[in-house]
Amino acid sequence: MEINKIYNEDCLEGMKRIADGSVDLVVTDPPYTMTKRGKSCRPNWMPNNMGDNVFQGEVPSVKLWMAECYRVLKYQTHFYTFVNTNDIAEYLYIAKEVGFKLHNIISMIKDTKMPSRWYYKRTELVLFFRKGNAKPINDMKSPDFFHVDMPKKSNGKLHITQKPLDFIERLVTNSSKPNDLILDPFIGSGTTAIACMNTQRNFIGFEMDKGYYDIACKRIEDHKEETDGNQ
């Protein structure tokens, strides 16, 4: 499989072409469960107009994609996945079932709020797992919480659930080294790819939605041109 490329396909099909134990790190923000007007929806797969449309289609099997992540990861490596409160119990159970061990739960504290009847929501959670024996992160002074500025339409937001580039870069640099291979099975607008490019890592990503796939590819090409022009 060609590296430093995003594939417009279901990650469950695409990851079959990745060899066992060939990936150094997985960082991903999967389409997890939410409730909008009483319907189940998947914000990662909303149409790219970033409107209120709910997801139409089958929900990816958490057990299947996590098991594939475990298979392709090398021994003694890390796996980060965003999760919400609806899915955290399932993610923890399934991750353990497929072989991962929990290292920590990281809080991403946003500069934006979401109204709620059960406290304002400013935090997104990242589950931090390992495969095999424990290895330390590269910056062992890192706290388990990070204050971030969320992407906004006014400064180039491209995806409804787009994450801050500097936060993804922190995860990538803490759990890998230059020239390592990073996988993101649900790469959305390509933030993980840009983080890898900025930190001299290689990447493979999958994105089913053709609209977001095209956005991510253009973002990567624009970033390459910008980087080459600054050299």
Secondary structure, DSSP 8 states (H G I E B T S, - for coil): --SSEEESS-HHHHGGGS-TT-EEEEEE-----EEETTEEE-GGGS-TT-SS----S----HHHHHHHHHHHEEEEEEEEEEE-TTTHHHHHHHHHHHT-EEEEEEEEEEEEEE--TTS-EEEEEEEEEEESS----S-TT--SEEEE----GGGT--STT---HHHHHHHHHHS--TT-EEEETT-TTTHHHHHHHHTT-EEEEE---HHHHHHHHHHHHHHHHHHHHT-
